[in-house]
Amino acid sequence: MKTVRLTMAQALLRFLDNQYIEVDGEEIKFVAGVFGIFGHGVVVGLGEALAAANQGLRFYQAKNEQGGAHAAMGFAKQHQRRQIMAVCSSIGPGALNMVTAAGTASANHIPVLFLPGDVFACRQPDPVLQQIESPGDYTVSASDAFRAVSRYWDRINRPEQLMTALIHAFRVLTDPAETGAVTLSLPQDVQGEAWDYPEDFLAKRVHHLERRPPTQGQIQRALGMLKAAKKPLVICGGGVGFSGAGPALEQFCTAYHIPFGETQAGKGNILWDHPYNLSGIGTTGSLAANRLAKEADLIIAVGTRLGDFTTCSKWLFQNPLCRILGINIAPFDAYKMNGEPIIADAKLTLEALHAGASPYRSAWGGRIQEVRSEWKAEVDRLYQEEDPLALSQVRVLGELNDRLLPPDVIAVSGSGSIPSDMQRVWRVRTKGTYHMEYAFSCMGYEIAAALGVKIARPDTEVVALVGDGAYTMLHTELLTAVQEQKKIIVVVLDNAGFHCIDNLQHSQGIVHFGNEWKTRDAHSGRLEGASVQVDYAKNAESWGALGIRVRTLEELRAGVQQALAASGPVVIDVKVSPKSMTQGYESWWRVGTAQVSANPEVVNAAKQMAAELAKARPF
C-alpha cells in the first residue's frame, strides 16, 4: 500500500479537499473552504497546513468564532446541504465560542464541520494556556462541551485515528436524516504529528445521496388515511426544500384540492401566490393557515420536525378526528405527535401519493380561496398601515418586499419579532430566497449567515433583516464582508430593545422589566430611565461599510435605492416604533407562566394558560 508522510492537519485538509457528493446524477465538490481564527492551539498545526500553497481550500478569516460558524451554516443551508464549510478555532474560549453555533446547526439539520483546537494529548506541558482542568476527570477539556450539540463527536488523540474519525464524520455530514454539527476535536500537539497515511484514504471519495423510496405498504397506509379524510392539510417543512420536493408538493395539492401551510424552513419552496398556499402556520402563522388547521381531519407533515411554533404547542389541530401522517427521512421526526410514520424521501413519497390518490378530492370546496382572500386583504392592509409615531416594523417589511427590493433578493433573518412578521406577511416571489433560521432562533445568526449566503450566491442581492437586539449581539462578520468585498445589505429595525421578549413578558401579566434600551433610573434603581439612542449607521461606517440613516418612508425608499447601487456592504439603520410588529392570528403558545405571584395579572395569565392547555394534545 502506497503511503505519504503528512502531519495530521495536512492529511485532514487533503482529505477534505477530495470529498464529493453525488445527488441525482450530479457530482458536487462537498467542502468549499474553512472559516476560522488562528488562535493558540490551531495556528501552528492546522494553520500551517492551511497556509501551504499547495492546498485547495479557501480560508475565510472570521472575527468571532460563532460568527464564522454561522457563516458556514448560512453557506450550507443556501446550498441545500450539498456544499459545506469547516470552522476551526483555538482551544478554550475560541472553541467554546462555537458551541452555540454547533447547537444551531444541529437543531436545523445543517452540516457544518467543527474543528476546535484542544489541549496537549501528551499532557507534558499541562496545564497549558486556556486549558480547563477537571480534577475529577483529566480527560475532559473545553471541547467536550460540543458533545451535547453535535450529531457526531470525536477527539483525535493519535494521528492515525484521523482516518476512522473522518469516515464517520462524513457519514453523518452527508446523511440527510442525521446531519448537523460534526465535531472533531484536535489536540494541538497531534495536529503537527506526522504519520504515513495511505494514498487510498486521501484519494477522491464520492458520497452518494441515495433517495429512500417509500415501500408499497407505506404508500397504501398513507393513501388509506388520505382517502378517509375530508379536510386534509399539508405542512410544508424544510425537508421539502432539501429533497427538491416543491414541484411534487404543488402538483399533489393542486390535483387533490389540498391546502398547505409553511414552516419557517419550508417557506419559499413554493411561491406565495400559489392557489393552495396559506402562508405560515402556527404560533407565528397566518389567519388562513391557522383557521383551516383547526378544522383539518388529517395533517400531512412533510419534512418538518413539528416544533411548538408550528403546532402551537400541539394546540392547533383541534378537530378530535384529526390524525397525523409524518413523511420524513428522519425517523425521529416522522413518529412525532403519534403520527403514522412514512420514513422516506419527500419527493418520491409525494409523487407516489399523487399517482395513487385519484380520483380523490378534498371536501374543502371554496373554503381555501375564502381564507386566502381574507388573508391577502389583511397583508395588503398591514403593508399600507400608517404609524403616527414613526415607521412601523410591518410597514418597513412591506415596503421592502412589495416595492423596493428585487424579486430574487435572498432575505436572511433568524430571531426576535422579525421572523414572526416575515413568516406571516413576506411574499416569496422567487423560490429559494427565504432564508430563515428558526429551529434554534439564535440571535446573531443573521449578519454572519448573510455573508455565508453571499459566498454561496455571489451574483444575487442578499439582505439581512435584523433587530437591534440581534445586531448588538453579533455583527462582527460585517468586517469580514468588508474584507472579502462581499456586498450584503443589513437592514437594522431599531425599536430600542428586546421587544419580542418584552411582548411575551407583558402578555403574561409581568411588568415591563429588563428588555428595553433604557438607562437606570436614579430613584427606582431600575432600567426605566431615558431611552438609549444608538447610531447603527455610524457603527457600520467604523467597520468600513456604508451607513444609511432612515427615519421616514421617503428616506427608506431613497436609502434602499442607494444600497442597491452600492458596491460593498451596507447597513441601513431604520428607526421603527416599538410594538409595531404583527400580533397572533388565532394561535397559542405554551410558556412557563408563574402559577403563584403577588401580581394578580400573572395569576390570571396562568389560569388562561391552563385553560388553553386543556385543548392541546398531550403528546
BAVEX-338920 format. One line per 2 residues: number of its first residue (from 1); their letters; for each residue x negated, y, z negated of C-alpha. Coordinates in steps of 0.2 Angstrom, whole numbers. Example, Ala and Ser with C-alpha at 12.3 -4.5 7.8 and 13.67 -1.06 7.14 Angstrom:
1> AS> -62,-22,-39  -68,-5,-36
This chain:
1> MK> 0,0,0  -7,17,5
3> TV> -8,30,-8  -13,48,-10
5> RL> -20,56,-26  -10,71,-32
7> TM> -5,79,-48  12,75,-54
9> AQ> 18,93,-50  11,91,-32
11> AL> 19,74,-30  35,82,-36
13> LR> 35,96,-23  31,84,-9
15> FL> 45,73,-14  57,87,-15
17> DN> 52,94,2  56,77,10
19> QY> 73,74,4  88,75,17
21> IE> 106,72,16  117,64,29
23> VD> 136,69,30  147,64,44
25> GE> 133,61,55  124,77,52
27> EI> 107,77,43  103,92,32
29> KF> 87,96,23  93,95,5
31> VA> 81,105,-6  79,123,1
33> GV> 67,131,-12  63,134,-30
35> FG> 69,149,-42  58,152,-57
37> IF> 47,162,-69  29,157,-71
39> GH> 28,157,-90  17,147,-102
41> GV> 19,129,-98  23,130,-80
43> VV> 11,142,-71  -5,131,-71
45> GL> 4,115,-67  19,116,-56
47> GE> 14,134,-52  -2,128,-45
49> AL> 7,116,-33  20,130,-28
51> AA> 5,142,-24  -3,130,-12
53> AN> -2,135,6  2,118,12
55> QG> 19,115,3  35,119,12
57> LR> 47,125,-2  51,144,-3
59> FY> 48,151,-21  60,165,-27
61> QA> 54,175,-42  69,176,-55
63> KN> 69,190,-68  79,179,-80
65> EQ> 79,160,-81  98,159,-82
67> GG> 100,171,-68  88,161,-57
69> AH> 98,146,-61  115,154,-57
71> AA> 107,160,-40  103,142,-37
73> MG> 121,137,-41  128,150,-30
75> FA> 117,144,-16  123,126,-18
77> KQ> 141,130,-20  141,141,-5
79> HQ> 133,126,5  147,114,-1
81> RR> 134,105,-11  124,100,5
83> QI> 109,110,1  102,114,-17
85> MA> 88,123,-26  77,118,-40
87> VC> 74,130,-55  58,130,-66
89> SS> 53,138,-82  41,139,-96
91> IG> 43,129,-112  53,135,-127
93> PG> 63,151,-124  61,151,-105
95> AL> 68,133,-105  82,137,-117
97> NM> 87,152,-106  93,140,-93
99> VT> 104,129,-104  119,140,-101
101> AA> 117,139,-83  115,120,-84
103> GT> 132,119,-93  139,130,-79
105> AS> 133,118,-65  139,103,-74
107> AN> 156,110,-78  158,114,-59
109> HI> 150,99,-52  137,109,-43
111> PV> 120,101,-40  105,110,-47
113> LF> 88,103,-52  81,110,-68
115> LP> 63,108,-71  59,116,-88
117> GD> 41,115,-95  38,105,-111
119> VF> 26,103,-125  10,93,-123
121> AC> 14,74,-121  -3,70,-128
123> RQ> 0,81,-143  -18,85,-145
125> PD> -16,104,-147  1,104,-156
127> PV> 9,115,-161  7,125,-145
129> LQ> 14,142,-142  33,142,-140
131> QI> 34,124,-147  49,120,-159
133> ES> 43,107,-171  56,95,-179
135> PG> 48,87,-195  61,73,-194
137> DY> 58,68,-176  42,74,-167
139> TV> 48,68,-150  61,82,-150
141> SA> 57,98,-141  67,113,-134
143> SD> 71,104,-118  81,91,-127
145> AF> 95,105,-128  98,101,-110
147> RA> 104,83,-114  122,89,-118
149> VS> 124,99,-102  115,88,-89
151> RY> 123,74,-79  105,66,-79
153> WD> 91,70,-91  73,63,-91
155> RI> 56,68,-98  40,64,-88
157> NR> 28,59,-101  16,50,-89
159> PE> 13,55,-70  19,38,-64
161> QL> 36,40,-72  40,53,-59
163> MT> 44,40,-46  59,31,-55
165> AL> 64,48,-63  66,57,-46
167> IH> 75,42,-38  88,43,-52
169> AF> 89,62,-51  93,62,-33
171> RV> 106,48,-35  115,60,-46
173> LT> 112,76,-36  119,68,-21
175> DP> 134,59,-29  150,69,-27
177> AE> 158,61,-42  143,63,-54
179> TG> 134,78,-48  130,93,-58
181> AV> 114,99,-68  100,86,-67
183> TL> 85,90,-79  68,83,-78
185> SL> 58,90,-92  39,92,-88
187> PQ> 26,92,-102  13,105,-97
189> DV> -2,93,-98  7,80,-87
191> QG> 11,92,-74  -8,93,-70
193> EA> -12,75,-72  -17,65,-56
195> WD> -10,48,-50  -12,38,-34
197> YP> 6,40,-28  12,28,-14
199> ED> 14,36,3  31,27,5
201> FL> 38,36,-11  33,53,-3
203> AK> 39,50,14  55,57,21
205> RV> 71,50,12  89,52,19
207> HH> 103,51,6  119,46,14
209> LE> 135,54,8  147,40,11
211> RR> 166,44,11  175,32,-1
213> PP> 191,27,8  207,23,-1
215> TQ> 212,5,-2  229,-1,6
217> GQ> 235,-4,-12  231,14,-17
219> IQ> 240,21,-2  255,10,-5
221> RA> 256,16,-23  254,34,-18
223> LG> 267,33,-4  279,25,-16
225> ML> 278,39,-28  279,52,-14
227> KA> 295,44,-6  303,43,-23
229> AK> 301,62,-26  312,75,-21
231> KP> 302,90,-26  283,86,-24
233> LV> 270,100,-26  251,99,-22
235> IC> 237,106,-32  223,111,-21
237> GG> 207,109,-31  189,112,-27
239> GV> 187,94,-21  197,99,-6
241> GF> 183,110,0  169,98,-4
243> SG> 177,85,5  182,96,20
245> AG> 200,91,17  208,108,20
247> PA> 214,104,38  221,87,32
249> LE> 230,96,17  238,109,29
251> QF> 244,95,41  251,84,27
253> CT> 260,99,18  267,105,34
255> AY> 273,89,41  282,84,25
257> HI> 288,102,18  277,101,3
259> PF> 271,117,-6  254,119,-14
261> GE> 246,130,-27  227,133,-28
263> TQ> 215,132,-42  201,144,-43
265> AG> 189,132,-35  202,127,-22
267> KG> 207,144,-17  200,149,1
269> NI> 201,132,9  217,137,17
271> LW> 222,155,22  234,165,11
273> DH> 247,166,24  250,148,27
275> PY> 269,145,25  266,132,11
277> NL> 253,142,1  260,148,-15
279> SG> 243,156,-21  235,152,-38
281> IG> 243,140,-50  243,140,-69
283> TT> 239,152,-83  232,165,-70
285> GS> 243,159,-56  257,167,-46
287> LA> 275,168,-49  278,157,-34
289> AN> 267,143,-39  272,143,-57
291> RL> 291,143,-54  290,128,-42
293> AK> 278,119,-53  291,119,-67
295> EA> 304,111,-55  292,98,-47
297> DL> 295,80,-50  278,75,-43
299> II> 262,84,-44  249,78,-31
301> AV> 232,84,-39  219,84,-26
303> GT> 201,86,-31  205,95,-47
305> RL> 199,92,-65  216,98,-71
307> GD> 209,111,-83  220,120,-96
309> FT> 221,136,-85  228,125,-70
311> TC> 241,116,-81  245,130,-93
313> SK> 238,118,-107  249,104,-100
315> WL> 265,115,-102  268,120,-84
317> FQ> 276,104,-77  292,104,-87
319> NP> 303,93,-76  305,77,-88
321> LC> 304,66,-72  288,74,-66
323> RI> 273,62,-63  255,65,-59
325> LG> 246,57,-44  227,60,-46
327> IN> 217,60,-29  199,62,-34
329> IA> 182,55,-30  178,56,-49
331> PF> 187,43,-59  186,53,-75
333> DA> 197,67,-67  209,55,-57
335> YK> 215,47,-73  219,64,-82
337> MN> 237,68,-89  241,49,-87
339> GE> 241,51,-69  241,37,-56
341> PI> 223,37,-50  218,36,-32
343> IA> 199,36,-33  194,40,-15
345> DA> 189,54,-3  202,68,-2
347> KL> 201,70,17  203,51,20
349> TL> 217,49,7  227,64,14
351> EA> 225,58,32  231,41,26
353> LH> 246,48,17  250,59,32
355> AG> 250,44,43  261,33,32
357> AS> 274,45,25  285,48,40
359> PY> 300,51,40  299,58,23
361> RS> 304,76,20  305,85,3
363> AW> 321,92,-4  314,110,-7
365> GG> 323,117,8  322,136,9
367> RI> 316,137,-9  297,138,-4
369> QE> 299,153,8  311,161,-5
371> VR> 297,161,-19  283,165,-6
373> SE> 293,181,0  296,186,-18
375> WK> 278,184,-22  272,193,-7
377> AE> 283,208,-11  275,208,-29
379> VD> 257,208,-22  262,222,-10
381> RL> 268,232,-25  253,229,-35
383> YQ> 242,234,-21  250,251,-20
385> EE> 253,254,-38  248,271,-44
387> DP> 240,273,-62  242,291,-69
389> LA> 226,289,-79  214,283,-66
391> LS> 211,269,-54  219,253,-59
393> QV> 209,237,-58  223,229,-47
395> RV> 224,244,-35  205,243,-33
397> LG> 205,224,-28  220,228,-17
399> EL> 211,242,-8  195,231,-6
401> ND> 205,216,0  218,224,11
403> RL> 209,239,19  190,241,15
405> LP> 181,225,16  179,215,32
407> PD> 190,199,33  175,187,32
409> VI> 166,195,17  162,182,4
411> AV> 169,188,-13  160,182,-29
413> SG> 166,183,-47  167,172,-62
415> SG> 173,179,-79  184,192,-88
417> SI> 200,198,-81  194,200,-63
419> PS> 196,181,-59  214,181,-66
421> DM> 219,195,-54  210,188,-39
423> QR> 217,170,-41  234,179,-41
425> VW> 233,193,-28  217,190,-17
427> RV> 222,186,0  209,175,8
429> RT> 208,179,27  193,168,32
431> KG> 191,151,25  176,148,13
433> TY> 175,166,7  182,165,-10
435> HM> 168,160,-22  173,159,-40
437> EY> 165,150,-55  179,147,-67
439> AF> 176,129,-74  164,137,-87
441> SC> 169,155,-85  151,160,-88
443> MG> 149,179,-90  133,185,-80
445> YE> 136,172,-66  142,185,-53
447> IA> 127,195,-48  115,181,-48
449> AA> 126,169,-39  130,183,-26
451> LG> 111,183,-22  111,164,-20
453> VK> 126,166,-8  117,179,2
455> IA> 102,167,4  114,154,10
457> RP> 124,166,21  111,179,26
459> DT> 122,186,41  138,189,30
461> EV> 143,203,19  143,197,0
463> VA> 152,206,-13  151,203,-32
465> LV> 166,209,-41  161,210,-59
467> GD> 167,219,-75  156,230,-86
469> GA> 155,217,-99  148,204,-87
471> YT> 137,217,-79  129,221,-95
473> ML> 126,203,-100  116,198,-85
475> HT> 112,209,-70  93,207,-68
477> EL> 94,197,-52  98,213,-44
479> LT> 80,217,-45  76,200,-36
481> AV> 89,205,-22  79,221,-20
483> QE> 63,212,-20  69,199,-7
485> QK> 78,213,3  94,203,2
487> KI> 109,215,3  123,212,-9
489> IV> 136,224,-14  140,224,-33
491> VV> 157,232,-37  157,235,-56
493> LD> 175,238,-63  171,248,-79
495> NA> 185,248,-91  174,251,-106
497> GF> 174,234,-115  178,216,-115
499> HC> 197,220,-112  201,202,-106
501> ID> 197,196,-123  205,212,-131
503> NL> 221,207,-122  220,189,-129
505> QH> 216,196,-146  231,208,-146
507> SQ> 243,196,-139  241,185,-154
509> GI> 245,200,-166  227,204,-171
511> VH> 222,222,-171  210,229,-158
513> FG> 194,224,-165  176,222,-158
515> NE> 180,221,-140  180,240,-134
517> WK> 164,250,-130  166,262,-145
519> TR> 154,270,-157  155,266,-175
521> DA> 167,277,-184  159,286,-200
523> HS> 175,285,-210  181,267,-207
525> GR> 165,259,-203  172,250,-188
527> LE> 169,251,-170  183,263,-166
529> GA> 175,280,-163  172,288,-147
531> SV> 171,278,-131  153,274,-124
533> QV> 151,281,-107  139,271,-95
535> DY> 132,276,-78  130,259,-70
537> AK> 126,268,-53  111,276,-62
539> NA> 106,259,-69  106,252,-51
541> ES> 95,266,-45  82,262,-58
543> WG> 81,244,-51  79,251,-33
545> AL> 97,248,-27  109,261,-20
547> GI> 120,268,-34  138,275,-29
549> RV> 150,283,-42  168,281,-39
551> RT> 182,289,-49  196,292,-36
553> LE> 204,282,-22  196,293,-9
555> EL> 179,291,-17  182,272,-17
557> RA> 186,272,2  171,283,6
559> GV> 159,273,-6  164,256,2
561> QQ> 160,263,19  143,269,13
563> AL> 139,252,5  144,243,21
565> AA> 132,254,31  118,252,19
567> SG> 103,240,22  99,235,4
569> PV> 108,230,-12  122,242,-18
571> VI> 131,245,-34  147,254,-34
573> DV> 152,260,-51  171,261,-52
575> KV> 179,268,-67  196,259,-70
577> SP> 210,261,-83  209,249,-97
579> KS> 224,236,-97  226,239,-78
581> MT> 225,221,-74  239,209,-69
583> QG> 249,200,-83  255,182,-84
585> YE> 268,176,-72  279,163,-81
587> SW> 264,155,-88  257,150,-105
589> WR> 240,146,-113  237,137,-129
591> VG> 224,146,-141  220,143,-159
593> TA> 231,156,-167  229,158,-186
595> QV> 243,149,-195  240,159,-211
597> SA> 237,178,-211  241,194,-221
599> NP> 246,201,-204  265,197,-200
601> EV> 262,199,-182  249,185,-182
603> VN> 261,174,-192  274,177,-179
605> AA> 262,173,-164  258,157,-172
607> KQ> 276,152,-173  279,157,-155
609> MA> 263,146,-151  271,131,-160
611> AE> 287,133,-151  279,133,-134
613> LA> 268,119,-138  283,108,-141
615> KA> 287,110,-122  270,104,-117
617> RP> 264,86,-113  255,78,-127
619> F> 241,71,-116
